[in-house]
Amino acid sequence: MTPAFLLAQSIPQSSDYVRILPELVLSIFGMLVMVLDPLVDEEKGQNTLGVIAFIGCLAALGATWYMAQSPGLAFSGMVRVDSFSVFFHALVILIAAVVILTSFEYMAVQRIRAGEYYALILFSVVGMGLMTSAVELVLIFIALEISSISTYILAGFRRREASSAESSLKYFLLGSFATAFFLYGVALMFGATGSTNFDAMSQTLRNGGIPVLVYVATALMFVGLGFKVAAAPFHVWTPDVYEGAPAPVVGFMSTAPKAAAFAVLLRVMFVINAPGRFWLIWIAAALSMTVGNLGALVQNNIKRLLAYSSIAHAGYLLMAFAMTADNSAEGISAAMFYTASYAAMNVGAFAVVSHFANAGERYVTLQDYEGLGRSSPLLAATLTIFLLSLIGIPITGGFLAKFYVFSAAMKSHLTWLTIIGVINSAIGSYYYLRIIVAMYMREARRLTPTTPISWGLGLALAASLAATLYLGILPNRILGYTRTSAQTLLPPTAAAEQQARSSPALP
């Protein structure tokens, strides 16, 4: 090959930029917010910056649709646009849009200057978007850092609160430590396979013997990603960080970074077909469900309760990763559907918490929610639906999410893991019902002020509620898309075999 040919191959083509168009759009709007921040009125102009950030999310959604029209590889095979990456792009951008709407009221009540806040959310989504479409481990590490640095700062955004500073510092120190594990795993994987590209690594592992170094690399990468998804035993940071961070940020942290990390984990486990994953995931799933639910039983702080709930749901989702080769596509599909359902109900729940917490987040205990069904029936009813979905009650997205994960696990003969999951679901229903009982069946023991719901919060709650019910009542379109997307993660022969087998009818 001539030097001119090699140079031409190294220069990005216009189609390459189309395949990272959502990231470009989000970066531009993030920089625009930061440029305009010093120019707007400190009191009255903050919502303007939020509106610009929200418009940026809508523009990024449009860019995602446009990007989906030209699937393929970009930047020398480091980025892959397919239905899988499009699904997670849309998901994390929608989460960011809803969180931005929730934050209008919160930032005004807490009297926090908002410019860099909205910019950091957009920059964080840039990293998450790259994580979902990257098929090269070094690029994933860079994207992970882009996302993580933004969330470290967002966790400490209540600058005048010591608990928020503590939250940010703990998240930063433990997050940096976990990222080092991931990077060391990447280095070992490169040493064992000679590449950091997913397709090249997969080909090497299929053609030759699997050295011990690959097992060690898989375990180390799982530690780094397990921290991001708050899976046990890498969950210890979660309750303290969630308690101290701003409530809308907790709604963001508990869903969007998890979705991106699960997307990476799906590629690592199914595209690379990393060896030794079964028992690693089996143990992490069982521990996460059990530790999360038992920890939540004794919590009176709503944010800490939902933090332990987040750990438990990471365990339910990890069940889908332990699928056998014959049921890989079904496991991937179940994991994608669960991620979307959990995002809808958890972002909605934290939107209610952020509204009800009031200035200084003084009202976040279970006692503060007593009598809410009488003082604010609409808010209580909305939170009840989100809690019922977290339990897994029919006609909500949470029910079908658990149903598909458990049924896929049974088809892979993961009987004991399914039994552990069902028992933990029963345990989890207790602490969710405690909140509902406090709202509707107890008299308020102290006056908790309630304020009118702002237009931004109302729109965020309506979107989360609609998504939760839509996924529970009319799941077929999303499930069909996730099943199609799952085929793109499997090797061609395995995908063809699974496509040839008849799929069960959707309910």
MARPATOR-83374 format. One line per field, with one value per residue (C-alpha): chain; residue number from 1; x, y, z. Coordinates in Angstrom, 1 decimal, decimal comma, padded with zeros to 4 digits, always signed. Each point is the difference from the previous one (the first is absolute). Example, Ala and Ser with C-alpha at 12.3 -4.5 7.8 and 13.67 -1.06 7.14 Angstrom:
<recs>
c	c(A  A) $
k	c(1  2) $
xx	c(+012,3  +001,4) $
yy	c(-004,5  +003,4) $
zz	c(+007,8  -000,7) $
</recs>
This chain:
<recs>
c	c(A  A  A  A  A  A  A  A  A  A  A  A  A  A  A  A  A  A  A  A  A  A  A  A  A  A  A  A  A  A  A  A  A  A  A  A  A  A  A  A  A  A  A  A  A  A  A  A  A  A  A  A  A  A  A  A  A  A  A  A  A  A  A  A  A  A  A  A  A  A  A  A  A  A  A  A  A  A  A  A  A  A  A  A  A  A  A  A  A  A  A  A  A  A  A  A  A  A  A  A  A  A  A  A  A  A  A  A  A  A  A  A  A  A  A  A  A  A  A  A  A  A  A  A  A  A  A  A  A  A  A  A  A  A  A  A  A  A  A  A  A  A  A  A  A  A  A  A  A  A  A  A  A  A  A  A  A  A  A  A  A  A  A  A  A  A  A  A  A  A  A  A  A  A  A  A  A  A  A  A  A  A  A  A  A  A  A  A  A  A  A  A  A  A  A  A  A  A  A  A  A  A  A  A  A  A  A  A  A  A  A  A  A  A  A  A  A  A  A  A  A  A  A  A  A  A  A  A  A  A  A  A  A  A  A  A  A  A  A  A  A  A  A  A  A  A  A  A  A  A  A  A  A  A  A  A  A  A  A  A  A  A  A  A  A  A  A  A  A  A  A  A  A  A  A  A  A  A  A  A  A  A  A  A  A  A  A  A  A  A  A  A  A  A  A  A  A  A  A  A  A  A  A  A  A  A  A  A  A  A  A  A  A  A  A  A  A  A  A  A  A  A  A  A  A  A  A  A  A  A  A  A  A  A  A  A  A  A  A  A  A  A  A  A  A  A  A  A  A  A  A  A  A  A  A  A  A  A  A  A  A  A  A  A  A  A  A  A  A  A  A  A  A  A  A  A  A  A  A  A  A  A  A  A  A  A  A  A  A  A  A  A  A  A  A  A  A  A  A  A  A  A  A  A  A  A  A  A  A  A  A  A  A  A  A  A  A  A  A  A  A  A  A  A  A  A  A  A  A  A  A  A  A  A  A  A  A  A  A  A  A  A  A  A  A  A  A  A  A  A  A  A  A  A  A  A  A  A  A  A  A  A  A  A  A  A  A  A  A  A  A  A  A  A  A  A  A  A  A  A  A  A  A  A  A  A  A  A  A  A  A  A  A  A  A  A  A  A  A  A  A  A  A  A  A  A  A) $
k	c(1  2  3  4  5  6  7  8  9  10  11  12  13  14  15  16  17  18  19  20  21  22  23  24  25  26  27  28  29  30  31  32  33  34  35  36  37  38  39  40  41  42  43  44  45  46  47  48  49  50  51  52  53  54  55  56  57  58  59  60  61  62  63  64  65  66  67  68  69  70  71  72  73  74  75  76  77  78  79  80  81  82  83  84  85  86  87  88  89  90  91  92  93  94  95  96  97  98  99  100  101  102  103  104  105  106  107  108  109  110  111  112  113  114  115  116  117  118  119  120  121  122  123  124  125  126  127  128  129  130  131  132  133  134  135  136  137  138  139  140  141  142  143  144  145  146  147  148  149  150  151  152  153  154  155  156  157  158  159  160  161  162  163  164  165  166  167  168  169  170  171  172  173  174  175  176  177  178  179  180  181  182  183  184  185  186  187  188  189  190  191  192  193  194  195  196  197  198  199  200  201  202  203  204  205  206  207  208  209  210  211  212  213  214  215  216  217  218  219  220  221  222  223  224  225  226  227  228  229  230  231  232  233  234  235  236  237  238  239  240  241  242  243  244  245  246  247  248  249  250  251  252  253  254  255  256  257  258  259  260  261  262  263  264  265  266  267  268  269  270  271  272  273  274  275  276  277  278  279  280  281  282  283  284  285  286  287  288  289  290  291  292  293  294  295  296  297  298  299  300  301  302  303  304  305  306  307  308  309  310  311  312  313  314  315  316  317  318  319  320  321  322  323  324  325  326  327  328  329  330  331  332  333  334  335  336  337  338  339  340  341  342  343  344  345  346  347  348  349  350  351  352  353  354  355  356  357  358  359  360  361  362  363  364  365  366  367  368  369  370  371  372  373  374  375  376  377  378  379  380  381  382  383  384  385  386  387  388  389  390  391  392  393  394  395  396  397  398  399  400  401  402  403  404  405  406  407  408  409  410  411  412  413  414  415  416  417  418  419  420  421  422  423  424  425  426  427  428  429  430  431  432  433  434  435  436  437  438  439  440  441  442  443  444  445  446  447  448  449  450  451  452  453  454  455  456  457  458  459  460  461  462  463  464  465  466  467  468  469  470  471  472  473  474  475  476  477  478  479  480  481  482  483  484  485  486  487  488  489  490  491  492  493  494  495  496  497  498  499  500  501  502  503  504  505  506  507) $
xx	c(+000,0  +001,3  +000,5  -002,7  -002,5  +000,8  -000,3  -003,4  -001,1  +001,0  -001,9  -003,6  -002,7  -003,2  -001,9  +002,3  -001,2  -003,6  +000,5  +001,0  -002,5  -001,9  +003,2  +001,0  -003,5  +000,1  +003,6  -001,0  -003,0  +002,0  +002,6  -002,8  -001,4  +003,3  +000,7  -003,4  +000,1  +001,9  -002,2  -003,4  -001,6  +000,9  -003,5  -002,3  +002,1  +000,8  -003,0  +001,1  +003,1  -002,0  -002,3  +003,0  +001,4  -003,4  -000,1  +003,5  -001,4  -002,9  +002,5  +002,2  -003,0  -000,5  +003,7  -000,4  -002,8  +002,1  +003,0  -002,1  -000,5  +003,7  +001,0  +003,6  +003,5  +001,7  +003,5  +001,9  -002,4  -000,1  -003,7  -002,9  -003,4  -002,7  -003,4  +001,5  +002,0  -002,9  -002,3  +002,4  +000,7  -003,7  -000,4  +002,8  -001,0  -003,6  +001,1  +002,0  -002,9  -002,3  +002,6  +000,5  -003,7  -000,1  +003,0  -001,7  -002,0  +002,7  +002,8  -002,3  -001,1  +003,5  +001,4  +002,8  +001,5  -000,9  +002,1  +002,8  -002,5  -001,9  +003,3  +001,3  -003,1  +000,5  +003,7  -000,7  -002,4  +002,7  +002,1  -002,9  -000,9  +003,6  +000,0  -003,1  +001,4  +003,7  +001,4  +003,5  +001,0  +002,3  -002,8  -002,4  +002,5  +000,2  -003,8  -000,4  +002,3  -002,0  -003,2  +001,5  +001,7  -003,2  -002,0  +002,7  -000,5  -003,8  -000,1  +001,5  -002,1  -001,6  +003,1  -001,2  -000,9  +002,7  -001,8  +000,1  +003,8  +000,4  -002,1  +002,2  +003,2  -001,0  -001,3  +003,2  +002,4  -001,8  -000,9  +003,7  +001,0  -002,5  +000,9  +003,6  -001,2  -001,7  +003,0  +002,3  -002,5  +000,2  +003,9  -000,1  -002,6  +002,3  +002,9  -001,9  -001,7  +002,3  -002,9  -002,6  -002,5  -003,1  -000,1  +003,7  -000,1  -003,0  +001,6  +003,3  -001,9  -002,1  +003,0  +002,5  +000,2  -001,0  +002,9  -000,4  +000,7  -003,3  -001,9  +001,8  -000,6  -003,7  -000,3  +001,8  -002,1  -003,1  +001,2  +000,2  -003,4  -001,6  +000,8  -001,8  -003,1  +000,1  +000,1  +001,1  +002,6  +001,0  -003,0  +001,3  +000,2  -003,7  -002,0  +002,3  +000,4  -003,7  -000,9  +002,3  -000,4  -002,7  -003,2  -000,3  +003,7  -000,7  -002,9  +002,5  +002,9  -002,2  -001,1  +002,0  +003,5  -001,3  -001,6  +003,2  +002,1  -002,5  +000,3  +003,8  -000,4  -002,3  +002,6  +002,8  -001,9  -001,7  +002,0  +003,4  -001,7  +002,3  +000,8  -000,9  -002,9  -002,7  +001,0  +001,3  -003,4  -002,0  +001,7  -000,2  -003,7  -000,9  +002,0  -001,4  -003,6  +000,4  +002,2  -002,1  -003,3  +001,1  +001,8  -003,1  -002,2  +001,6  +000,2  -002,2  +001,7  -001,8  +003,2  +002,0  -003,0  +000,0  +003,8  -000,3  -002,9  +002,3  +002,6  -002,8  -001,2  +003,6  -000,2  -003,2  +001,5  +003,2  -002,1  -000,4  +003,8  +000,4  -002,0  +001,4  +001,1  -003,3  -001,9  +002,4  -002,3  -002,9  +002,3  +001,3  -003,6  -001,2  +002,9  -000,7  -003,7  +000,7  +002,4  -002,6  -002,8  +002,2  +001,1  -003,6  -001,2  +003,2  +000,4  -003,7  +000,4  +002,9  -001,8  -002,7  +002,7  +001,8  -003,3  -001,1  +003,5  -000,4  +002,9  +003,0  -001,5  -001,5  -002,9  +001,4  -001,0  -002,8  -001,8  +000,0  -002,2  -002,7  -003,3  +001,2  -003,0  -002,3  +002,2  +001,1  -002,0  +001,3  +003,6  -000,7  -001,8  +002,9  +002,6  -002,2  +000,0  +003,8  +000,3  -002,4  +002,1  +003,1  -001,8  -001,0  -003,8  -001,8  -000,8  +003,3  +003,3  +001,6  -002,2  +000,8  +003,7  +000,2  -002,1  +002,2  +003,2  -001,3  -001,5  +003,3  +001,9  -002,3  +000,6  +003,7  -000,6  +001,1  -002,6  +001,7  +000,8  -003,6  -001,2  +002,3  -001,4  -003,6  +000,7  +001,7  -002,8  -002,4  +002,4  +000,3  -003,8  +000,0  +002,1  -001,7  -003,4  +001,3  +000,1  -003,5  -001,3  +001,6  -001,6  -003,5  -000,5  +001,7  -000,7  +002,7  +001,9  +001,6  -000,7  +001,7  -000,4  -001,1  +000,4  -001,8  +001,6  +001,8  -000,5  +003,5  -000,6  -003,5  +001,3  +002,8  -002,5  -002,5  +002,8  +001,3  -003,6  -000,9  +003,2  -000,6  -003,6  +000,8  +002,7  -002,4  -003,0  +001,4  +003,5  +000,0  +001,6  +002,9  +000,4  +000,1  +002,7  +002,1  -000,2  +001,2  +002,8  +001,0  +000,8  +002,6  +002,1  +000,3  +002,5  -001,5  -000,4  -001,6  -002,3  -001,1  -000,8  -002,0  -001,9  -000,9  -001,6  -003,6  -000,5  -002,9  -002,9  +000,2  -002,8) $
yy	c(+000,0  +003,4  +002,8  +002,0  -002,8  -000,4  +003,8  -000,1  -002,8  +001,8  +003,2  -000,1  +000,0  +002,1  -003,2  -000,5  +003,3  -000,9  -003,1  +002,2  +002,7  -000,2  +000,5  +003,0  +001,6  -000,5  +001,4  +003,1  +000,7  -000,7  +002,6  +002,4  -000,3  +000,7  +003,0  +001,5  -000,7  +003,2  +002,1  -000,9  +001,4  -002,0  -000,2  +000,2  -001,5  -003,4  -001,7  +001,4  -002,1  -003,0  +000,5  +000,2  -003,2  -001,7  +001,2  -001,5  -003,4  +000,2  +000,9  -002,9  -002,3  +001,2  -000,5  -003,6  -000,7  +001,4  -002,0  -003,2  +000,5  -000,7  -003,0  -001,3  +000,5  +003,3  +001,3  -003,0  -002,4  +001,5  +001,0  -002,1  +001,3  -002,7  -000,4  -000,9  +003,3  +002,0  -001,4  +001,0  +003,4  +000,8  -001,4  +002,1  +003,1  -000,3  -000,6  +003,2  +002,0  -001,1  +000,8  +003,4  +000,7  -001,2  +002,3  +003,3  +000,1  -001,7  +002,5  +003,0  -001,4  -000,9  +003,3  -001,6  +001,7  -002,4  +000,8  -002,6  -002,4  -000,4  +000,0  -002,8  -002,1  +000,4  -000,8  -003,1  -001,2  +000,5  -002,5  -002,4  +000,1  -000,8  -002,9  -001,5  +000,1  -000,6  -003,4  +000,7  -000,3  +003,1  +002,2  -001,5  +001,0  +003,6  +000,2  -001,4  +002,7  +002,7  -001,2  -000,6  +003,3  +001,8  -002,1  +000,4  +003,8  -000,2  -002,2  +002,9  +002,8  +001,0  +001,8  +001,4  -003,5  -002,1  -003,2  +000,9  +000,7  -003,4  -001,6  +001,4  -000,9  -003,6  -000,4  +001,4  -002,0  -003,4  +000,7  +000,7  -003,2  -002,0  +001,6  -001,1  -003,6  +000,4  +001,5  -002,7  -002,6  +001,7  -000,2  -003,7  -000,7  +001,7  -002,0  -003,3  +000,7  +002,6  +002,4  +002,2  -000,2  -002,1  -001,9  -000,7  -001,2  -002,2  -001,6  -000,7  -001,6  -002,2  -001,2  -000,8  -001,2  +002,4  +001,0  +000,5  +003,7  +000,5  -001,3  +002,5  +002,8  -000,8  +000,0  +003,4  +001,6  -001,3  +001,6  +003,4  -000,3  -001,6  +003,2  +002,1  -002,1  -000,2  -003,8  -001,8  -000,3  +003,3  +001,9  +001,5  +003,5  +000,1  +000,9  +002,8  +001,5  -000,1  +001,5  +003,0  +000,7  +002,3  -002,0  +000,6  -001,0  -003,2  -000,8  +000,6  -001,9  -003,0  -000,5  +001,6  -001,1  -003,4  -000,3  +000,9  -002,4  -002,8  +000,6  -000,4  -003,0  -001,6  +000,5  -001,3  -003,1  -000,9  +001,6  -001,0  -003,0  +000,5  -003,3  -000,7  +002,4  -002,4  -000,4  +003,5  +001,4  -002,7  +000,9  +003,8  -000,2  -002,1  +002,2  +003,3  -001,2  -001,2  +002,8  +002,7  -001,2  -000,8  +003,3  +001,9  -001,6  +002,0  +003,4  +003,0  +002,5  -000,3  +000,7  -002,7  -002,4  +000,6  -000,3  -003,6  -000,6  +001,0  -002,6  -002,7  +001,0  -000,3  -003,6  -000,7  +001,4  -002,0  -003,2  +000,7  -000,1  -003,5  -001,5  -003,0  +000,3  -001,5  +002,8  +002,9  +002,1  -000,4  +001,0  +003,1  +001,0  -000,4  +002,0  +002,9  +000,0  -000,1  +002,9  +002,2  -000,9  +000,6  +003,4  +001,1  -000,9  +001,0  +003,4  +000,7  -001,1  +002,3  +002,9  -000,3  -000,2  +003,1  +002,0  -001,1  +000,4  +003,8  +002,5  -001,7  -003,4  +000,0  -002,3  -003,3  -002,4  -002,5  +002,0  +003,0  -001,9  -000,8  +001,4  +001,0  -001,8  +002,7  +003,0  -000,6  -002,8  +000,4  -000,2  -003,0  -001,8  +000,6  -001,3  -003,0  -001,1  +000,3  -002,0  -002,7  -000,2  -000,5  -002,8  -001,6  +000,4  -000,8  +002,8  +001,7  -000,3  -001,5  -003,0  -001,0  +000,9  -002,6  -002,4  -000,1  -000,2  -002,8  -002,0  +000,4  -001,3  -003,0  -000,9  +000,0  -002,3  +002,6  -001,4  +000,9  +003,6  +000,4  -001,2  +002,5  +002,7  -000,9  -000,1  +003,4  +001,5  -001,0  +001,5  +003,2  +000,5  +000,6  +003,1  +001,5  -000,6  +001,7  +003,3  -000,6  -000,8  +003,1  +002,2  -001,4  -001,7  +002,2  +003,5  +002,6  +000,5  +003,2  +002,7  -000,6  +002,9  -000,9  +002,4  +000,1  -002,2  +002,1  -000,5  -001,7  -002,4  -000,8  -000,7  -002,3  -001,9  -000,4  -001,3  -002,5  -001,1  -000,5  -002,0  -002,2  -000,8  -000,3  -002,6  -001,9  +000,0  +000,3  -001,5  -001,8  +002,7  +000,6  -003,8  -000,5  +002,6  -001,4  -003,5  +001,3  +002,0  -003,1  -001,8  +002,7  -001,0  -003,6  -001,7  -000,4  -003,8  +000,2  +002,8  -001,9  -003,1  +002,0  +001,8  -003,3  -001,3  +001,1  +002,6  -000,1  +002,3  +003,3  +000,6) $
zz	c(+000,0  -000,9  +002,6  -001,8  +000,5  +003,7  +000,5  -001,7  +002,2  +003,1  -000,8  +001,4  -002,7  +000,3  +000,8  +003,0  +001,5  -000,7  +002,2  +002,9  -000,8  +003,3  +001,9  -002,1  +000,5  +003,8  +000,1  -001,9  +002,2  +003,2  -001,1  -000,9  +003,4  +001,6  -002,2  +000,7  +003,8  +001,0  -002,3  +001,5  +003,1  +003,0  +001,4  -003,1  -002,8  +001,4  -001,5  -003,4  +000,2  +001,0  -003,0  -002,3  +001,5  -000,5  -003,6  -000,4  +001,2  -002,5  -002,8  +001,1  -000,3  -003,5  -000,7  +001,4  -002,5  -002,8  +001,1  +000,0  -003,8  -000,6  +002,1  -000,2  +001,4  +000,4  +000,9  -001,1  +001,6  +003,5  -000,1  -001,2  -000,7  +000,1  +001,5  +003,3  +000,3  -001,3  +002,7  +002,8  -001,5  +000,0  +003,5  +001,7  -001,9  +001,0  +003,7  -000,2  -001,5  +002,8  +002,7  -001,5  +000,2  +003,6  +000,8  -000,9  +003,3  +002,1  -000,9  +000,7  +003,4  +001,0  -001,3  -002,0  -003,0  -002,8  -003,1  +000,4  +001,5  -003,3  -002,0  +002,2  -000,7  -003,7  +000,1  +002,1  -002,6  -002,7  +001,9  +000,5  -003,7  -001,0  +002,5  -001,7  -003,5  +000,6  -001,0  +001,1  +003,7  +000,1  -001,4  +002,5  +002,8  -001,3  -000,3  +003,5  +001,4  -001,9  +001,6  +003,4  +000,5  -000,7  +002,5  +002,7  -000,2  -000,2  +003,2  +001,9  -001,5  +003,3  +000,9  +003,3  +001,3  +001,6  -000,9  -003,7  +000,2  +001,7  -002,7  -002,8  +001,7  +000,7  -003,5  -001,5  +002,1  -000,3  -003,6  -000,9  +001,7  -001,9  -003,3  +000,6  +000,3  -003,4  -001,6  +001,4  -001,4  -003,4  +000,1  +000,9  -002,8  -002,5  +001,3  -000,4  -003,4  -001,7  -000,5  +001,7  -002,8  +000,8  -003,3  +000,0  +003,6  -000,6  -003,1  +001,9  +002,9  -002,3  -002,1  +002,7  +003,6  +002,7  +002,3  +003,7  -000,5  -001,8  +003,0  +002,2  -002,5  -000,1  +003,8  +000,3  -002,7  +001,8  +003,2  -001,7  -001,7  +003,1  +001,9  -002,6  +000,1  +003,9  +000,0  +003,2  +001,3  -001,7  +001,3  +003,3  -001,4  -001,1  +003,1  +001,2  -003,4  -000,8  +003,4  -000,4  -003,7  -001,4  -000,5  -003,8  -000,3  +001,9  -002,5  -002,8  +001,6  +000,8  -003,6  -002,8  +001,0  +000,9  -003,4  -001,7  +002,2  -000,7  -003,7  +000,3  +002,2  -002,6  -002,7  +002,1  +001,1  -003,3  -002,8  +001,4  +001,6  +003,0  +001,7  +003,6  +000,0  +001,3  +003,6  +000,3  -001,0  +001,8  +003,4  -000,7  -000,9  +003,1  +002,3  -001,5  +000,3  +003,6  +001,4  -001,7  +001,3  +003,5  +000,3  -001,2  +002,7  +002,8  -001,7  +001,0  -002,4  -003,4  -002,0  +001,9  -000,4  -003,8  -000,1  +001,4  -002,3  -002,9  +001,2  +000,0  -003,5  -001,3  +001,2  -001,8  -003,2  +000,4  -000,2  -003,7  -000,4  +001,2  -002,9  -001,9  -003,6  -001,2  +001,7  -000,4  -002,2  +002,4  +002,9  -001,8  -000,9  +003,5  +001,4  -002,5  +000,9  +003,7  -000,3  -001,8  +002,5  +003,1  -001,5  -000,4  +003,5  +001,9  -001,6  +000,7  +003,6  +000,6  -001,8  +002,8  +002,7  -001,4  +000,1  +003,4  +001,6  +000,0  +000,8  +001,4  -000,6  +003,5  -000,8  -001,1  +002,8  +000,0  +002,8  -002,3  -002,5  +002,5  -001,0  -003,5  -001,5  +001,6  -000,3  -003,6  -001,6  -003,5  +001,1  +002,2  -002,7  -002,5  +002,5  +000,8  -003,7  -000,1  +003,2  -001,3  -003,1  +002,1  +001,8  -003,3  +000,0  -003,3  -002,6  +000,9  -001,7  +003,1  -000,2  -003,5  +000,5  +002,8  -001,8  -003,1  +002,1  +002,2  -003,0  -001,9  +003,0  +000,3  -003,7  +000,8  +002,9  +002,6  +002,4  +003,3  -001,2  -001,0  +003,4  +001,7  -002,3  +000,8  +003,7  -000,1  -002,0  +002,9  +002,5  -002,1  -000,1  +003,8  +000,1  -003,1  +001,6  +003,2  -002,0  -001,4  +003,5  +001,4  -002,7  +000,2  +003,4  +002,5  +001,3  -000,4  +003,2  -001,1  -002,5  -003,3  -002,5  -003,5  -002,9  -003,4  -002,6  -002,6  -003,7  -000,4  +002,8  -001,3  -003,5  +001,5  +002,1  -002,8  -002,3  +002,6  +000,8  -003,6  -000,7  +003,1  -001,0  -003,7  +000,6  +002,2  -002,3  -003,6  +000,2  -003,4  -002,1  +002,5  +000,5  -003,7  -000,4  +002,9  -001,5  -003,4  +001,8  +001,9  -003,3  -000,8  +003,1  -000,8  -002,4  -003,5  +000,4  +003,4  -001,1  -003,0  +002,1  +002,5  -002,8  -001,5  +003,2  +000,5  +002,7  +002,5  -000,6  +001,9  +002,5) $
</recs>
